[in-house]
Amino acid sequence: MMIETAGFGVFIIIAVMTLVTLATRWGGIFIMGFVPISYRVQQFINAMSGSVLVALLTPLAIEGDIGAKLALLATAVTMVVVKKPLIAISVGILVAALTRQLVS
């Protein structure tokens, strides 16, 4: 099925993506209402955020341009030194922007 991206097609795509996102989020909350939160389930939930982060960043670290790789490195180093995520993310964004501005 093809949706035309001219006119209202873009809005239809955005609306469908919004509904799918809401359904998965609300569905997850609904389903977890039936799962007893044991120590093992709690460990699984805590480990999920780290595994999602690794799954998102690994391809970027392997196949990203020099700006992406330097941004990841700067973010990691800043996080180890300062231990504040917002500052580390800001430094990473700044390094990516500066690298891409100067190299390109």
N, C-alpha and C positions, 0 to 999 in steps of 0.2 A: 504494500500500500504506500502510495506517495502522497505526501501533504505538501501543497504548494507553499513556498516560503515567502511569497509576495502577498500583500494584503493581510488578511486575518489568519493565515496559516501559521505564522510565528506565534501568535497569541494562543492558538489551539495547542501547539506543541508545548508552550510554557504551562498552559492549564493542565494538560495531561501529565507532564512531569511533576507539577505541584501535587496533583491528586495521588500519584504513585508514591511520592515522598511522604505525604501525610498518611497514606494507608500503611506503609511499612513502619513508620514511627509509632502510630497509634496501635497497629497490629502487634508490634513487639511489646508494647506496654500491656496490652490486653492479654497476650499469651503468657508473659512473665507473671501476671497476676495468679496464674494457676501453678506456678513452679515454686516449691518451697525453697527459700534462700538458705541453703546449707553452706558450710565452710567451703566445700568444693565448688559449688556454683559461684560463690563470691570470688574465689580465686580465678575462675574462668572469666567472669565479668571484668575483673581488674586487669587480666592479661590481654583482653581483647583490644583495648585502646592502644597498647604498645604494638601489637601485631598489625593492626590497621596502619599505624604510623610507619612501620617498617615496610609494609606492602606498598605504601604510597611513595616513600622516599627512595627505595632501592632502585627502581628503574631510572629515576632522576639522577641518582649518583652514578649509575653505569652509563647511561646514554645521553645525559644532559650536556649542555655546552659548558664552556669554561666558567661562565657567569653562575650557572646553577651549581656547579661543583664547588666553586669558591664560596658561594652563599651558604651551602650546607656545612662546609668546613668552618666558616666564620660563626655560624649559628651554634654549632656544636662546641667550639672553643669558648664562645661567650657564655653559653649555658653552664659549662663546667666551671668557669671562673666566677661568674656573677651569680649564678643559680636563680635567675629571674627570667621566666619564659618570654615575657613581653619585650624586654630589652634584647634578648637573644634573637627573637624573630625580627625586631626592628633592625638590628645590625645585619642580619642575613639579607633582608630586603634592600638595605642600603648598599651592601657589597654587590649584590646582583645588579642593581641599577647602575652603579658606578662602573662595574666591569663591562657591562654591555654598552654603556655610553663610550667608554674609552677604547674598547677593543673593536667595536663595529665600525 
